[in-house]
Amino acid sequence: HPGEPVPVSLYWRALEPPQEDLVAFVQILGRDLEPVAGVDCYPGRGNFPPTLWRPGAIYRDRYILPLAAGAQVPAVAALYAGLHSWGDDPLVATLPSGEPAPGLTLLDLVPLRPVEPLSEDVAFPVGARLDAGLTLVGYDLSQFAIRNSQFFTVTLVWRAEATPAADYVVFVHLMDESGALVAQADHPPLEGAYRTSFWVPGDVVRDPYRLTVDDAVTPCACTLLVGMYDPRTGDRLPAYDGLGTRFENDAIVAGGVIIP
């Protein structure tokens, strides 16, 4: 949780005698890979510099990292660590296969959650359910009357009753009276910052989607459709209303929007 200390232990093994006293960096990255905790210092807080390491021996290097109290939540936080010469970029890492590692090699992923669940208050309640153990509590609109070429935001509010089995993509579609698509947004919740496979029972996720209506759309009363699908197969999660009736095409009929 934000504001809490996180214990981290790194384990180092020298393959050959280090020629200089390298600096270790340890970071926890939050949304948009922004650091929410971190430290740069010599291993062992300066008490055990790498030039004293014996090749082949494994050394444990322990840290306590206080998470920023203002870190954005919920999010999937990443552990990032390495070594560098003082004032220089991180040393280039290689994979066990001998190939160069990605520029940003993340060692672990952990959920970063609010201390208290987020509010479920919404302007437009829905109460529909998806088969993955997820409920669409409802949504908020940045404005009710939407004008052409004007961006507007639909903020969905989800509640988890179970942990989904996969990382799903949310679709938010705005349909006109003829059933034509006039605006849409498809992406993982929080644009991937808090993937569904990390959700646990009791999680509340406030999930915004930005849409715009094309100039050519004439005034009409539109329908907002919402759901989730597996990006690997394209299959939508079965969706049901509060009485257990399955929605057509597994698209939750969330409400209406006016295009004047």
ZINOR-V320244 format. One record per pair of residues at least 12 apart in sequence whose ideal C-beta (glycine too) atoms are under 10 Angstrom apart, sorted by sequence separation. I is the first residue (numbers start at 1). J is the second residue. D is the distance in Angstrom with one decimal. If there is no record, write none. Layout:
i,j,d
I,J,D
I,J,D
This chain:
i,j,d
12,24,8.1
26,38,6.2
27,39,8.1
93,105,5.5
125,137,6.9
126,138,4.6
141,153,7.3
142,154,7.9
158,170,8.6
172,184,6.6
173,185,8.4
193,205,10.0
227,239,5.3
238,250,5.6
239,251,6.8
240,252,8.7
241,253,8.1
25,38,6.9
26,39,5.7
27,40,9.0
48,61,7.9
90,103,9.0
124,137,9.9
125,138,4.1
126,139,6.8
140,153,8.2
141,154,6.1
142,155,7.9
171,184,6.9
172,185,4.8
173,186,8.5
194,207,8.5
211,224,9.6
226,239,8.4
236,249,7.2
237,250,6.5
239,252,5.0
10,24,6.9
25,39,7.3
26,40,8.2
65,79,9.4
90,104,9.6
122,136,9.7
124,138,5.1
125,139,8.8
139,153,9.9
140,154,7.6
141,155,7.8
156,170,7.0
171,185,7.6
172,186,7.5
193,207,9.8
225,239,9.7
236,250,4.0
239,253,9.4
24,39,8.3
25,40,4.7
26,41,8.8
44,59,7.9
90,105,9.2
120,135,9.5
122,137,6.0
123,138,7.4
124,139,5.2
139,154,5.6
140,155,4.4
170,185,8.1
171,186,4.7
172,187,9.2
190,205,7.0
235,250,8.8
236,251,7.4
10,26,6.8
24,40,7.4
25,41,8.3
43,59,7.2
44,60,9.4
45,61,8.9
121,137,9.0
122,138,3.3
123,139,7.5
124,140,7.0
139,155,6.1
140,156,8.6
156,172,7.2
170,186,7.1
171,187,8.9
189,205,5.8
190,206,8.6
191,207,9.1
9,26,9.9
23,40,5.8
24,41,6.6
43,60,9.8
44,61,6.2
45,62,9.1
120,137,5.1
121,138,8.7
122,139,6.0
123,140,4.9
124,141,7.1
138,155,9.6
139,156,5.0
140,157,7.6
169,186,5.8
170,187,6.8
189,206,9.6
190,207,5.9
191,208,9.0
209,226,9.0
8,26,5.8
23,41,6.7
24,42,7.0
43,61,4.8
44,62,8.7
45,63,8.7
63,81,9.1
119,137,10.0
120,138,8.0
122,140,5.7
123,141,6.8
138,156,8.1
139,157,6.5
154,172,5.5
169,187,6.4
170,188,6.9
189,207,4.8
190,208,8.0
191,209,9.2
8,27,9.8
23,42,5.9
24,43,5.0
42,61,9.7
82,101,9.6
121,140,8.8
122,141,10.0
137,156,8.4
138,157,5.6
139,158,9.9
169,188,5.5
170,189,5.9
188,207,9.3
189,208,9.8
191,210,9.9
6,26,9.9
8,28,7.9
22,42,7.9
23,43,8.3
24,44,9.0
41,61,9.7
61,81,9.3
124,144,9.4
136,156,6.4
137,157,4.3
138,158,9.8
154,174,8.5
168,188,7.2
169,189,8.7
170,190,9.6
187,207,9.7
189,209,9.7
227,247,7.8
21,42,6.1
22,43,7.8
24,45,9.8
123,144,8.9
136,157,7.5
137,158,6.8
167,188,6.4
168,189,8.0
226,247,9.6
229,250,8.2
6,28,6.4
21,43,8.6
41,63,8.6
82,104,10.0
135,157,9.2
136,158,6.2
137,159,5.3
152,174,9.4
167,189,9.2
187,209,7.6
225,247,8.5
227,249,8.3
228,250,8.8
23,46,9.8
82,105,7.5
135,158,6.9
136,159,8.3
169,192,9.5
185,208,9.3
186,209,8.8
187,210,9.9
225,248,9.6
227,250,5.5
39,63,6.1
80,104,6.8
81,105,8.8
134,158,5.7
135,159,4.7
185,209,4.1
225,249,8.2
227,251,5.0
228,252,9.5
21,46,9.0
38,63,9.3
39,64,9.1
80,105,7.4
81,106,9.5
82,107,9.3
134,159,7.3
135,160,7.9
167,192,8.3
184,209,9.0
185,210,6.4
225,250,9.8
226,251,7.1
227,252,5.6
23,49,9.7
24,50,8.8
37,63,9.3
39,65,6.5
78,104,8.6
80,106,5.9
81,107,6.0
133,159,9.7
134,160,5.8
135,161,6.5
170,196,8.9
183,209,9.8
185,211,5.2
225,251,4.1
226,252,4.7
21,48,9.9
22,49,8.2
23,50,9.3
37,64,9.6
38,65,6.6
39,66,9.7
78,105,10.0
79,106,6.6
80,107,6.8
81,108,9.6
133,160,6.4
134,161,7.1
168,195,8.4
169,196,9.1
183,210,9.9
184,211,6.7
185,212,9.4
224,251,9.7
225,252,6.6
226,253,8.5
227,254,9.5
2,30,9.0
21,49,3.9
22,50,5.2
37,65,3.9
38,66,9.9
78,106,4.3
79,107,4.5
80,108,9.3
130,158,8.9
132,160,8.6
133,161,4.5
134,162,7.8
146,174,8.1
167,195,4.4
168,196,4.8
183,211,4.2
184,212,9.9
223,251,9.3
224,252,8.8
225,253,6.3
226,254,4.8
8,37,8.9
20,49,8.9
21,50,5.6
22,51,9.0
36,65,8.9
37,66,6.2
77,106,9.8
78,107,7.9
79,108,4.2
132,161,9.2
133,162,2.7
134,163,10.0
154,183,9.4
166,195,9.1
167,196,5.5
168,197,8.5
182,211,9.1
183,212,6.2
224,253,7.7
225,254,6.8
226,255,9.3
6,36,9.6
20,50,7.4
21,51,5.3
35,65,9.9
36,66,9.6
37,67,4.9
38,68,9.7
78,108,7.1
79,109,7.7
124,154,9.5
126,156,8.8
129,159,9.8
132,162,7.0
133,163,7.3
134,164,6.7
166,196,7.1
167,197,5.0
182,212,9.7
183,213,5.0
223,253,6.2
224,254,4.4
225,255,9.7
6,37,6.3
8,39,9.4
12,43,6.8
18,49,8.3
19,50,8.9
20,51,6.8
21,52,8.7
36,67,5.6
37,68,6.5
77,108,8.9
78,109,5.5
79,110,7.4
126,157,8.7
130,161,9.8
131,162,9.8
132,163,8.7
133,164,6.7
152,183,8.4
154,185,7.7
158,189,7.0
164,195,9.0
165,196,8.9
166,197,6.1
167,198,8.6
168,199,9.9
182,213,5.5
183,214,7.7
223,254,8.2
224,255,5.1
5,37,8.7
18,50,3.9
19,51,7.5
36,68,4.5
77,109,7.2
78,110,8.0
123,155,9.3
125,157,9.2
127,159,9.9
129,161,8.3
132,164,4.1
133,165,9.3
151,183,9.7
153,185,9.6
164,196,4.3
165,197,7.3
182,214,6.7
196,228,7.6
223,255,7.7
224,256,6.9
4,37,9.7
10,43,8.1
17,50,9.1
18,51,5.5
35,68,8.3
36,69,9.6
50,83,7.8
76,109,5.4
77,110,5.4
122,155,8.3
124,157,9.6
131,164,9.5
132,165,6.8
139,172,8.8
156,189,8.2
163,196,8.4
164,197,6.0
222,255,9.7
223,256,5.9
224,257,5.8
2,36,7.6
17,51,7.7
18,52,8.6
34,68,9.2
36,70,8.6
37,71,8.2
76,110,7.4
77,111,7.3
78,112,9.8
122,156,8.9
130,164,8.6
132,166,8.0
134,168,8.5
136,170,9.6
148,182,9.4
163,197,7.2
164,198,9.0
182,216,9.1
183,217,8.3
222,256,6.6
223,257,7.8
2,37,9.8
17,52,9.8
18,53,5.9
26,61,8.5
36,71,4.1
75,110,9.8
76,111,6.1
77,112,4.2
122,157,5.2
163,198,8.1
164,199,6.1
172,207,9.3
182,217,4.8
221,256,5.7
222,257,4.7
12,48,9.7
14,50,6.9
17,53,7.6
35,71,9.6
36,72,8.3
75,111,7.7
76,112,7.2
77,113,9.8
121,157,8.2
132,168,6.8
146,182,9.3
160,196,8.2
163,199,6.0
172,208,9.8
182,218,9.7
221,257,7.8
222,258,7.4
14,51,9.7
16,53,9.9
17,54,8.1
18,55,8.9
24,61,6.4
26,63,5.3
28,65,6.0
30,67,8.5
34,71,8.6
36,73,9.6
74,111,6.8
75,112,4.7
120,157,6.0
146,183,8.1
162,199,8.4
163,200,5.6
170,207,6.8
172,209,4.5
174,211,6.4
176,213,9.5
180,217,8.7
220,257,9.5
221,258,5.8
222,259,6.0
12,50,7.8
14,52,9.8
17,55,6.0
27,65,8.2
28,66,10.0
30,68,7.9
34,72,8.4
73,111,9.1
74,112,6.5
75,113,8.5
119,157,8.4
120,158,9.6
130,168,8.5
158,196,8.8
160,198,9.8
161,199,9.7
162,200,8.5
163,201,7.2
171,209,9.2
172,210,9.5
173,211,9.1
174,212,9.9
182,220,8.0
220,258,8.0
221,259,7.8
14,53,4.3
16,55,5.6
24,63,8.6
26,65,6.7
28,67,6.7
36,75,8.5
73,112,5.5
74,113,5.1
118,157,8.1
120,159,6.5
160,199,4.2
161,200,9.9
162,201,6.1
170,209,7.3
172,211,6.7
174,213,7.2
183,222,8.1
189,228,8.7
219,258,8.1
220,259,5.4
13,53,8.3
14,54,7.0
15,55,6.3
16,56,9.7
28,68,9.1
31,71,8.0
32,72,8.6
37,77,8.6
43,83,8.4
72,112,8.4
73,113,5.8
74,114,6.6
159,199,9.4
160,200,6.3
161,201,5.7
163,203,9.0
180,220,9.6
182,222,6.2
188,228,9.3
219,259,5.6
220,260,9.3
12,53,7.2
13,54,9.7
14,55,4.9
15,56,8.1
30,71,5.0
31,72,4.6
34,75,9.7
36,77,6.8
71,112,6.4
73,114,4.5
118,159,9.6
158,199,8.0
160,201,5.8
161,202,8.4
176,217,6.8
177,218,9.8
181,222,9.9
183,224,9.4
184,225,9.1
196,237,9.9
218,259,7.8
219,260,5.5
13,55,8.1
14,56,7.4
30,72,6.1
31,73,8.6
37,79,9.8
38,80,8.3
39,81,10.0
72,114,9.7
73,115,8.6
117,159,8.6
159,201,9.1
160,202,6.9
161,203,9.4
176,218,8.2
178,220,8.5
180,222,9.7
186,228,10.0
217,259,6.0
13,56,6.8
14,57,7.3
28,71,8.8
30,73,8.2
31,74,9.4
32,75,9.2
38,81,9.3
71,114,9.7
74,117,9.7
159,202,7.9
160,203,4.2
174,217,9.3
176,219,9.9
177,220,5.2
186,229,8.4
188,231,8.2
13,57,6.8
14,58,9.3
31,75,4.8
33,77,9.9
40,84,8.2
42,86,9.1
74,118,8.0
159,203,7.1
160,204,8.0
176,220,4.8
177,221,6.3
179,223,8.7
181,225,9.2
187,231,10.0
213,257,9.0
12,57,9.1
13,58,4.8
14,59,8.3
30,75,5.1
31,76,8.8
33,78,7.1
35,80,8.3
67,112,7.4
73,118,8.4
158,203,7.8
159,204,5.3
160,205,7.6
175,220,9.7
176,221,8.3
177,222,7.6
186,231,9.2
12,58,7.1
13,59,7.4
29,75,9.2
30,76,8.7
31,77,8.8
40,86,9.1
69,115,10.0
158,204,7.1
159,205,7.9
176,222,5.5
177,223,8.2
211,257,9.5
213,259,6.0
11,58,5.5
12,59,5.0
29,76,9.5
30,77,5.5
33,80,8.3
157,204,6.8
158,205,4.6
175,222,6.1
176,223,8.2
11,59,7.0
12,60,8.2
29,77,6.4
30,78,8.3
157,205,7.3
158,206,8.2
174,222,5.0
175,223,4.9
10,59,8.8
11,60,5.6
12,61,6.2
28,77,5.2
29,78,4.5
156,205,8.1
157,206,5.5
158,207,6.1
173,222,9.6
174,223,7.4
175,224,8.1
10,60,7.5
11,61,7.4
27,77,9.9
28,78,7.2
29,79,7.9
156,206,7.7
157,207,7.3
173,223,8.6
174,224,5.9
175,225,6.2
9,60,5.6
10,61,4.5
27,78,8.5
28,79,6.1
29,80,5.6
155,206,5.9
156,207,4.5
173,224,7.6
174,225,7.7
9,61,6.9
10,62,8.1
27,79,7.7
28,80,7.6
155,207,6.7
156,208,7.7
172,224,7.1
173,225,4.4
8,61,8.9
9,62,5.0
10,63,7.6
26,79,7.7
27,80,4.6
28,81,9.7
154,207,9.1
155,208,4.5
156,209,6.9
172,225,7.6
173,226,7.7
8,62,7.4
9,63,7.5
26,80,7.7
27,81,7.0
154,208,7.2
155,209,7.6
171,225,7.6
172,226,5.5
173,227,8.6
7,62,7.1
8,63,4.7
25,80,8.0
26,81,4.6
27,82,9.4
134,189,9.8
153,208,5.3
154,209,4.9
171,226,7.0
172,227,8.8
7,63,7.3
8,64,7.8
25,81,6.4
26,82,8.7
153,209,6.8
154,210,8.2
170,226,7.1
171,227,5.7
6,63,8.5
7,64,5.7
8,65,5.9
24,81,7.0
25,82,6.0
152,209,9.5
153,210,5.4
154,211,6.6
170,227,7.4
171,228,7.3
5,63,9.7
6,64,7.3
7,65,7.9
24,82,7.5
25,83,7.5
152,210,7.6
153,211,7.7
169,227,9.6
170,228,5.4
171,229,6.6
5,64,5.0
6,65,4.8
23,82,9.6
24,83,5.7
25,84,6.5
151,210,5.7
152,211,6.1
168,227,9.3
169,228,6.5
170,229,8.5
5,65,6.8
6,66,7.7
22,82,9.3
23,83,6.8
24,84,8.4
151,211,7.1
152,212,7.4
168,228,4.2
169,229,5.7
4,65,9.7
5,66,5.1
6,67,6.0
22,83,4.3
23,84,5.6
150,211,9.8
151,212,4.9
152,213,8.1
168,229,6.5
169,230,7.8
4,66,7.5
5,67,7.4
22,84,6.6
23,85,7.1
134,196,7.6
150,212,6.7
151,213,9.2
166,228,9.7
168,230,6.1
169,231,4.9
3,66,7.4
4,67,5.6
22,85,6.2
23,86,5.6
133,196,10.0
149,212,6.5
150,213,7.1
167,230,8.6
168,231,7.5
169,232,10.0
2,66,9.8
3,67,6.1
21,85,9.0
22,86,8.3
23,87,8.9
132,196,7.2
148,212,8.6
149,213,7.1
164,228,8.5
166,230,5.7
167,231,7.5
2,67,5.4
3,68,7.6
4,69,9.1
18,83,9.2
20,85,6.5
21,86,8.4
23,88,8.9
25,90,7.0
132,197,10.0
134,199,7.6
146,211,8.3
147,212,9.9
148,213,5.3
149,214,7.4
165,230,9.2
166,231,8.6
167,232,9.2
169,234,9.5
171,236,8.1
1,67,7.3
2,68,6.4
3,69,4.0
20,86,8.9
22,88,9.5
130,196,9.9
133,199,8.7
140,206,8.4
142,208,8.9
146,212,8.7
147,213,7.6
148,214,6.8
149,215,5.3
164,230,9.9
166,232,7.5
2,69,5.3
3,70,8.7
23,90,9.7
132,199,9.0
137,204,7.6
139,206,9.7
146,213,5.7
148,215,4.9
166,233,9.6
169,236,9.8
1,69,9.6
2,70,6.8
3,71,8.2
22,90,9.9
133,201,7.7
137,205,9.7
139,207,9.0
140,208,8.8
142,210,8.9
148,216,7.9
149,217,9.5
156,224,9.9
158,226,9.9
168,236,9.3
2,71,4.3
10,79,9.4
22,91,7.3
134,203,9.4
135,204,9.8
137,206,9.6
139,208,9.7
142,211,9.9
148,217,5.9
168,237,6.6
1,71,9.0
2,72,8.5
139,209,9.2
148,218,9.1
154,224,6.9
156,226,6.4
158,228,9.3
2,73,6.0
6,77,8.8
8,79,6.8
10,81,5.8
12,83,8.3
33,104,7.3
134,205,9.2
136,207,9.8
146,217,9.4
148,219,9.2
166,237,9.6
1,73,7.7
10,82,9.5
147,219,9.8
154,226,8.2
2,75,9.8
6,79,9.0
8,81,7.8
10,83,9.8
33,106,8.9
164,237,8.6
183,257,8.8
29,104,8.6
182,257,9.4
36,112,7.4
146,222,7.9
175,251,9.0
183,259,9.3
29,106,7.6
182,259,7.4
173,251,7.0
175,253,9.6
28,108,9.5
29,109,9.8
171,251,7.7
26,107,9.5
31,112,8.8
112,193,9.6
113,194,8.9
171,252,10.0
173,254,9.8
28,110,8.3
30,112,6.2
112,194,8.5
172,254,8.5
174,256,9.8
175,257,9.8
29,112,9.9
111,194,7.6
141,224,8.7
174,257,6.1
176,259,7.9
28,112,8.1
111,195,9.4
120,204,5.7
122,206,9.1
113,198,9.1
117,202,6.1
118,203,8.6
119,204,7.4
121,206,10.0
139,224,7.5
174,259,8.6
109,195,9.0
111,197,9.9
112,198,9.4
113,199,9.7
117,203,7.2
118,204,4.4
120,206,9.1
111,198,4.6
113,200,8.1
117,204,4.7
118,205,7.3
119,206,7.9
139,226,7.6
109,197,10.0
110,198,8.5
111,199,8.3
116,204,9.7
117,205,9.8
118,206,5.6
109,198,7.8
111,200,7.5
113,202,9.4
114,203,9.3
113,203,7.1
114,204,8.6
136,226,6.1
113,204,10.0
136,227,8.6
111,203,8.7
136,228,9.3
134,228,7.3
130,226,9.6
132,228,7.1
156,252,9.8
10,107,8.6
130,227,7.1
131,228,9.4
126,224,9.5
128,226,7.9
130,228,5.9
132,230,9.6
156,254,8.2
8,107,9.3
128,227,8.9
8,108,9.1
124,224,8.7
126,226,7.9
154,254,8.4
154,255,9.6
134,237,7.8
136,239,8.4
154,257,8.6
6,110,8.5
133,237,9.9
131,236,9.6
132,237,5.4
134,239,9.6
152,257,8.1
6,112,9.6
130,236,9.0
131,237,5.1
132,238,9.0
130,237,4.5
131,238,4.2
135,242,9.5
4,112,9.8
129,237,9.7
130,238,7.0
131,239,7.7
129,238,9.0
130,239,5.5
131,240,8.0
150,259,9.7
1,111,10.0
2,112,7.2
129,239,7.2
130,240,7.9
1,112,7.4
2,113,8.9
4,115,8.4
128,239,6.1
129,240,5.0
144,255,9.8
146,257,5.6
148,259,7.1
1,113,6.2
2,114,7.4
3,115,7.7
128,240,6.6
129,241,8.0
144,256,9.1
145,257,8.1
146,258,7.0
147,259,7.4
148,260,9.4
1,114,6.9
2,115,7.2
128,241,5.6
129,242,7.8
144,257,7.0
145,258,5.0
146,259,5.4
147,260,6.8
1,115,4.8
76,190,9.2
127,241,7.7
128,242,6.9
141,255,8.5
143,257,9.2
144,258,6.4
145,259,7.6
146,260,8.1
1,116,9.3
74,189,9.1
75,190,7.4
126,241,8.7
127,242,4.6
129,244,8.4
131,246,9.7
139,254,6.0
143,258,9.8
145,260,5.2
74,190,7.5
76,192,8.3
77,193,9.9
126,242,8.5
127,243,9.9
136,252,5.8
138,254,7.8
139,255,7.2
141,257,7.1
75,192,10.0
76,193,6.7
125,242,9.7
130,247,9.9
138,255,8.6
72,190,9.0
75,193,5.0
76,194,5.9
136,254,7.0
74,193,7.9
75,194,5.4
76,195,6.0
128,247,7.3
131,250,8.8
73,193,9.6
74,194,4.5
75,195,9.9
130,250,8.3
72,193,7.7
73,194,8.3
76,197,9.2
77,198,9.9
72,194,9.7
76,198,5.5
130,252,8.0
75,198,9.1
129,252,8.9
74,198,8.0
128,252,4.3
74,199,8.2
127,252,9.8
128,253,8.3
74,200,10.0
126,252,6.7
128,254,7.5
126,253,8.7
126,254,5.2
74,203,6.7
125,254,9.8
126,255,7.3
74,204,8.7
124,254,7.2
125,255,9.3
74,205,6.2
124,255,5.0
74,206,9.2
123,255,9.6
124,256,9.3
31,190,7.6
32,191,9.2
31,191,9.0
33,193,9.9
31,192,9.6
32,193,7.5
31,193,4.6
30,193,8.2
31,194,8.5
